[in-house]
């Protein structure tokens, strides 16, 4: 592939790292006085994704959305255009509500696959709508983008060495579409499938990667975390920020702020604006020495299913009509995640005041270790738990806990591991010597296949066509790496 055929997923690592890690401007939070009179808020996020598949002419990489348009008689592919409209319709809804005097808020999570697919299809109408939402000075304060893994990879079955590749690929792509200012405003992270790894070393590497890439907070599913003593989160605890802590097998610790997504994966939660109606019944809470509004945080597929396609727009508008115009003093309002955390930051709350949480099942490990935490004591604890406790698992947890991302998918997971290892063996030492190598077409192509192979859809949809897609992507990735190794050309 030539550079023009590749998505912008690498090449400017140093510049992006500098941008996302620059100190945030210290500023008085403009809505402080208004939020002091607010009891509760609701934060809604829409997750949008279409995988990239080798199903175009001559096996070319195309968006699954394009495939839907080209095969309308298969399954629910007749919904291709309604899906496409979902990706752009907020550019009509949000400005309309603003013009009417309301204060709408929404958080957006679009996978890199989807953004690339929209570009590949030449859907300038969708891109223009997204640019309005992201860059227009009137609309942009109402819309918060959440970062994610570029190709919708599930964290616990993605090699930790690839976490930063996935994270920075999305940052590259987002910046290329919407500019550096827009990227500098991306503070929160949305995990694909809300899947949080619970293996201590993997979670440690994930949080480390997120923080190194400039992320300030992450949204987590309530059933994927627990309190430090192993208890479930208390009801009131789900509506304030929590501090997610990870501890590695050698005792190192790291933490990041988290907002809790309550309940399961039912799209009706956002589709019918349940977060607003739940927030109406909530009151302020104590946090440290301060009293803060509570926040109901929810995320749902933004285009998937009849509720999101048909009911969400009117339900979204209706919620703001109930709240009333921006000039009103309402006890319940919409807030985006970073806006809520910005307000709390103005109160100078001590970091130790946040409830401390960890990934599910981790308390069982730490209870087994009586002395110092070392790789040896850690392994011993894991071995004992796997022998004694059938309910113990280090496969992580997501909003689809009835489905495993690992069991029965050896035919996808082994190629992921193999291609990742081959990629790092080929490039890591070269990039150490010459960081500009990431601008090279062959590097970018190899990276693209690695990221694509890690896409969750190749497991979510079961054995058959989708695992065959994965097999094809693996072969193409291996071919690129072998060509590089065999080539005498300097790259």
C-alpha positions in Angstrom: 0.0 0.0 0.0 1.1 3.6 -0.6 0.8 6.2 2.0 -2.3 7.7 0.4 -4.1 4.4 0.9 -3.2 4.1 4.6 -5.0 5.7 7.5 -3.0 8.3 9.5 -2.1 6.1 12.4 1.6 6.9 13.1 4.6 9.1 12.2 4.1 11.9 14.7 4.5 10.2 18.0 6.8 12.8 19.6 4.6 15.7 18.5 1.4 14.1 19.7 2.9 13.0 23.0 4.1 16.6 23.6 0.7 18.0 22.8 -1.4 15.6 25.0 0.9 15.9 27.9 1.3 19.7 28.0 -0.1 21.2 31.3 -3.7 22.0 31.1 -4.4 25.7 31.4 -5.4 26.6 34.9 -8.7 28.5 34.5 -11.7 29.3 36.6 -14.4 26.9 35.7 -16.9 29.0 33.9 -20.0 27.1 35.2 -18.8 26.9 38.8 -21.6 29.1 40.2 -24.2 27.2 38.2 -23.0 23.8 39.3 -23.0 24.8 42.9 -26.8 24.9 42.7 -27.1 21.6 40.9 -28.0 18.4 42.8 -27.2 15.9 40.0 -26.1 15.5 36.4 -26.2 12.9 33.7 -23.4 12.2 31.1 -24.4 10.2 28.0 -21.8 8.8 25.6 -22.5 7.2 22.2 -20.1 4.5 21.0 -19.8 4.1 17.2 -17.9 1.4 15.4 -17.7 -0.4 12.1 -14.8 -2.9 11.6 -12.4 -3.0 8.6 -12.7 -6.2 6.7 -10.8 -7.7 3.7 -13.9 -8.0 1.7 -13.5 -5.5 -1.1 -12.6 -6.0 -4.7 -9.6 -8.4 -4.8 -9.7 -8.7 -1.0 -9.1 -5.0 -0.4 -9.6 -3.6 3.1 -13.0 -1.8 3.2 -15.4 -0.7 6.0 -18.1 -3.1 7.0 -20.4 -0.2 6.4 -19.4 -0.2 2.7 -19.9 -3.9 2.6 -23.5 -3.4 4.0 -24.2 -0.9 1.2 -22.9 -3.4 -1.4 -24.8 -6.4 0.0 -28.2 -5.0 1.2 -30.0 -8.3 1.0 -27.8 -9.9 3.7 -29.0 -9.8 7.3 -29.8 -6.3 8.4 -27.6 -4.7 5.8 -30.6 -2.8 4.5 -29.9 -0.5 7.5 -26.7 0.8 6.0 -28.0 4.3 5.3 -29.8 4.6 8.6 -26.5 3.6 10.3 -24.7 6.3 8.3 -27.3 8.9 9.3 -26.7 8.0 13.0 -23.0 9.0 12.6 -24.0 12.5 11.6 -27.4 13.4 13.0 -26.1 15.0 16.2 -24.7 17.8 14.0 -28.4 18.7 13.4 -29.8 18.0 16.9 -27.2 19.7 19.0 -27.1 23.1 17.1 -30.9 23.1 16.9 -31.2 22.7 20.7 -28.5 25.4 21.3 -30.4 27.8 19.0 -33.6 27.2 21.1 -31.7 28.1 24.3 -31.0 24.7 25.7 -27.7 23.3 26.9 -27.3 19.8 25.4 -24.3 17.7 26.1 -23.0 14.5 24.5 -19.8 12.4 24.6 -18.7 10.6 21.4 -16.5 7.5 21.0 -15.8 6.6 17.3 -13.4 3.9 16.6 -10.5 4.6 14.2 -11.9 1.8 11.9 -15.1 3.8 11.5 -13.4 7.1 10.9 -11.2 5.5 8.2 -14.2 3.8 6.7 -16.1 7.1 6.4 -13.1 8.6 4.6 -12.6 5.6 2.3 -16.3 5.8 1.3 -16.0 9.5 0.5 -18.8 10.4 2.9 -18.0 14.0 3.1 -21.4 14.7 4.5 -20.6 12.7 7.6 -17.1 14.1 8.0 -18.5 17.7 7.7 -21.0 16.9 10.4 -18.3 15.6 12.7 -16.1 18.6 12.1 -19.0 20.9 13.0 -19.5 19.0 16.3 -15.8 19.0 17.0 -14.5 22.4 15.8 -17.3 24.9 15.6 -16.8 27.4 18.5 -20.5 27.4 19.3 -21.1 23.7 19.2 -17.8 22.3 20.4 -18.3 23.1 24.1 -21.3 20.8 24.2 -19.5 17.8 22.7 -16.7 15.8 24.3 -14.8 13.2 22.4 -13.5 10.2 24.3 -10.3 8.4 23.1 -10.3 4.7 22.5 -8.2 1.9 20.9 -8.0 2.6 17.1 -9.3 -0.7 16.0 -11.8 -1.6 18.8 -9.4 -4.1 20.4 -10.5 -5.8 23.7 -7.8 -4.9 26.2 -7.4 -8.2 28.1 -6.8 -10.2 24.8 -4.5 -7.5 23.3 -0.8 -7.8 23.9 0.1 -5.0 26.4 3.0 -4.1 24.1 0.4 -2.9 21.7 -1.7 -0.7 24.0 0.2 2.4 23.2 0.2 1.6 19.5 -3.6 1.4 19.6 -4.0 4.5 21.7 -1.6 6.7 19.7 -3.0 5.4 16.4 -6.4 6.9 17.4 -4.8 10.1 18.5 -3.0 10.4 15.2 -6.2 9.8 13.2 -8.3 12.1 15.3 -5.8 14.9 15.1 -5.5 14.5 11.3 -9.2 15.0 10.9 -10.0 17.6 13.5 -6.7 19.3 14.4 -4.4 19.6 17.4 -6.7 21.9 19.4 -9.5 19.2 19.3 -7.1 16.5 20.3 -5.8 18.5 23.2 -9.4 18.6 24.6 -9.6 14.7 24.7 -9.2 13.8 28.3 -11.4 10.7 28.9 -10.9 7.2 27.5 -13.6 4.7 26.5 -12.5 1.0 26.6 -13.9 -1.1 23.7 -16.7 -3.3 25.0 -16.1 -1.5 28.3 -13.7 -4.4 28.8 -11.3 -3.9 31.8 -8.5 -6.4 32.2 -8.2 -7.7 35.7 -4.8 -9.4 35.4 -2.7 -7.1 37.7 0.2 -6.7 35.3 -2.0 -6.1 32.3 -4.1 -3.5 34.0 -1.0 -1.8 35.3 0.3 -1.6 31.7 -3.0 -0.3 30.5 -3.2 2.5 33.0 0.4 3.4 32.5 -0.1 3.6 28.7 -3.2 5.8 29.2 -1.5 8.2 31.5 1.6 8.4 29.3 -0.7 9.2 26.4 -2.2 12.1 28.3 -5.5 10.6 29.5 -6.9 11.9 32.7 -9.8 9.5 33.3 -11.5 6.3 32.1 -15.0 5.1 32.0 -15.5 1.6 33.6 -18.4 -0.7 33.8 -19.6 -1.1 37.5 -19.4 -5.0 37.4 -15.8 -4.9 36.2 -14.5 -3.3 39.4 -14.7 -3.8 43.1 -13.7 -2.1 46.3 -10.3 -2.8 47.7 -11.8 -5.2 50.3 -13.5 -7.2 47.5 -17.0 -5.8 48.1 -19.3 -4.5 45.3 -19.5 -0.8 44.8 -22.0 0.9 47.1 -24.9 2.5 45.3 -24.0 6.0 46.1 -20.4 5.3 45.1 -21.4 4.7 41.5 -22.3 8.3 41.0 -19.1 10.1 42.0 -15.5 9.7 40.7 -13.6 6.7 41.9 -9.8 6.2 41.8 -9.0 3.0 39.9 -5.8 1.5 41.3 -3.6 -1.2 39.7 -0.8 -3.0 41.4 1.7 -5.1 39.4 3.3 -8.4 40.3 6.4 -6.6 41.7 4.3 -4.3 43.9 4.4 -1.1 41.8 1.1 0.9 41.9 -0.5 3.3 39.5 -4.0 4.9 39.5 -6.4 6.9 37.3 -9.7 8.6 37.9 -12.7 6.7 36.7 -16.4 7.4 36.1 -18.7 4.4 36.6 -21.0 3.2 33.9 -23.9 1.6 35.7 -25.9 -1.4 34.7 -25.3 -3.6 31.6 -25.2 -3.0 27.8 -28.9 -2.4 27.1 -29.0 0.4 24.5 -32.4 1.5 25.9 -30.5 3.1 28.8 -29.3 5.9 26.6 -31.8 5.4 23.8 -34.6 6.4 26.1 -32.5 8.8 28.2 -32.7 6.7 31.3 -29.6 8.6 32.8 -31.6 11.8 32.9 -34.6 10.3 34.6 -32.4 8.4 37.1 -30.4 11.6 37.9 -33.6 13.5 38.7 -34.0 11.4 41.8 -30.5 11.8 43.1 -29.0 14.3 45.6 -25.6 15.8 46.3 -22.9 13.7 48.1 -20.0 14.4 50.3 -16.6 13.9 48.9 -13.8 14.7 51.3 -14.7 18.1 52.9 -16.8 19.1 50.0 -20.4 18.5 48.8 -20.6 17.7 45.1 -23.4 16.9 42.6 -23.8 13.2 41.7 -23.4 12.1 38.1 -25.1 9.2 36.2 -22.7 8.1 33.5 -23.9 5.9 30.6 -22.6 4.7 27.2 -24.3 2.8 24.5 -23.9 1.9 20.9 -25.1 5.0 19.0 -26.4 3.3 15.9 -27.1 -0.3 16.8 -30.7 -1.5 17.1 -34.1 0.1 16.6 -34.1 2.1 19.9 -31.0 4.0 19.0 -31.9 4.4 15.3 -35.5 5.5 15.9 -36.2 6.5 19.5 -33.0 8.2 20.7 -33.3 11.5 18.8 -36.7 12.4 20.1 -35.9 11.1 23.6 -32.7 13.2 23.7 -34.6 16.4 22.7 -37.5 15.7 25.1 -35.1 15.4 28.1 -33.8 18.9 27.4 -37.3 20.3 27.1 -38.0 18.9 30.5 -34.8 20.5 32.0 -35.7 23.8 30.4 -33.6 26.6 28.9 -30.0 27.2 29.9 -31.1 30.4 31.8 -33.2 28.3 34.2 -31.8 27.0 37.5 -32.5 23.3 37.2 -31.4 20.9 40.0 -30.5 18.3 37.3 -28.5 19.1 34.2 -26.5 17.4 31.5 -22.7 17.4 32.0 -19.9 15.8 30.1 -17.3 13.8 32.0 -14.4 16.2 31.9 -16.7 19.1 32.6 -17.8 17.4 35.8 -14.2 16.6 36.8 -13.2 20.2 36.0 -15.7 21.5 38.4 -14.6 19.1 41.2 -11.0 20.1 40.5 -11.9 23.7 41.4 -12.9 22.5 44.9 -9.3 21.3 45.6 -10.5 17.9 46.8 -7.6 15.8 48.1 -6.9 12.8 45.8 -7.1 10.5 48.8 -10.8 11.4 49.2 -11.9 9.5 46.2 -13.1 5.9 46.8 -10.4 3.5 45.9 -11.3 0.6 43.5 -9.6 -2.2 41.7 -10.4 -4.6 38.9 -12.7 -7.5 39.8 -11.2 -10.6 41.5 -8.0 -8.9 42.4 -8.7 -8.9 46.2 -8.4 -12.7 46.1 -4.8 -12.4 44.8 -3.7 -9.9 47.4 -5.3 -11.8 50.3 -3.2 -14.8 49.3 0.1 -12.9 49.6 1.1 -12.4 53.2 4.6 -10.9 52.7 6.1 -8.6 50.1 4.5 -8.7 46.6 7.1 -10.2 44.2 6.7 -12.0 40.9 7.3 -15.3 42.8 4.7 -14.7 45.5 2.3 -13.4 42.9 2.6 -16.5 40.7 2.2 -18.7 43.8 -1.0 -16.9 44.7 -2.4 -17.3 41.1 -1.5 -21.0 41.0 -3.3 -21.6 44.3 -6.4 -19.7 43.3 -6.7 -21.4 39.9 -6.5 -24.8 41.7 -8.9 -23.9 44.6 -11.5 -21.5 43.2 -13.4 -22.3 40.0 -15.0 -18.9 40.0 -11.6 -17.2 39.8 -10.7 -15.8 36.4 -8.2 -13.3 35.0 -10.0 -12.8 31.7 -11.3 -9.4 32.7 -14.8 -8.2 32.6 -17.0 -6.1 30.3 -20.6 -5.2 29.6 -21.1 -8.5 27.9 -20.0 -10.9 30.6 -22.1 -13.7 29.0 -19.5 -13.8 26.2 -15.8 -14.7 26.5 -13.3 -12.9 24.3 -10.9 -15.8 24.7 -12.6 -19.2 25.2 -12.8 -21.0 21.9 -10.8 -18.4 19.9 -7.4 -19.9 19.9 -7.5 -19.6 16.1 -7.5 -15.8 16.4 -5.6 -15.2 19.7 -2.5 -17.2 18.6 -2.1 -15.2 15.4 -2.5 -12.0 17.3 0.3 -13.0 19.6 2.4 -14.2 16.8 2.0 -11.1 14.6 2.5 -8.8 17.6 5.7 -10.5 18.5 7.0 -10.5 14.9 6.1 -6.8 14.6 8.1 -5.8 17.7 11.0 -8.0 16.8 11.2 -6.4 13.4 10.8 -2.8 14.4 11.4 -2.0 18.1 15.2 -1.9 17.9 15.1 0.0 14.6 12.8 2.7 16.0 15.0 3.1 19.0 17.8 4.0 16.6 15.6 6.0 14.2 12.2 7.2 15.5 11.3 8.7 12.1 10.9 5.1 10.8 7.3 5.3 11.8 6.7 7.6 8.8 7.7 4.8 6.4 4.9 3.3 4.3 6.0 -0.3 5.1 6.0 0.3 8.8 2.6 1.9 8.6 1.2 -1.0 6.6 2.6 -3.6 9.0 1.1 -1.6 11.9 -2.2 -1.4 10.2 -2.5 -5.1 9.9 -1.5 -5.6 13.5 -4.1 -3.2 14.8 -6.8 -4.6 12.5 -6.1 -8.2 13.6 -6.8 -7.2 17.2 -10.4 -5.9 16.3 -12.9 -7.5 18.7 -15.4 -8.3 15.9 -13.3 -11.2 14.7 -14.4 -12.9 17.9 -17.7 -11.3 18.8 -19.4 -12.7 15.7 -18.3 -16.2 16.2 -16.5 -18.8 14.1 -16.8 -18.7 10.3 -16.6 -15.7 8.1 -15.3 -13.4 10.8 -12.5 -15.7 11.9 -11.6 -16.2 8.2 -11.3 -12.4 7.9 -8.8 -12.5 10.8 -6.9 -15.3 9.1 -6.6 -13.2 5.9 -5.4 -10.1 7.8 -2.8 -12.1 9.7 -1.4 -13.5 6.4 -1.2 -10.0 4.9 0.6 -8.7 8.0 3.1 -11.6 8.0 3.7 -11.0 4.3 4.6 -7.4 4.9 6.9 -8.2 7.7 8.6 -11.0 5.7 9.1 -8.7 2.7 10.7 -6.1 5.0 13.1 -8.7 6.4 14.0 -10.0 3.0 14.4 -6.7 1.4 17.9 -5.2 1.1 16.3 -1.8 0.8 16.9 0.5 3.8 13.6 1.4 5.5 
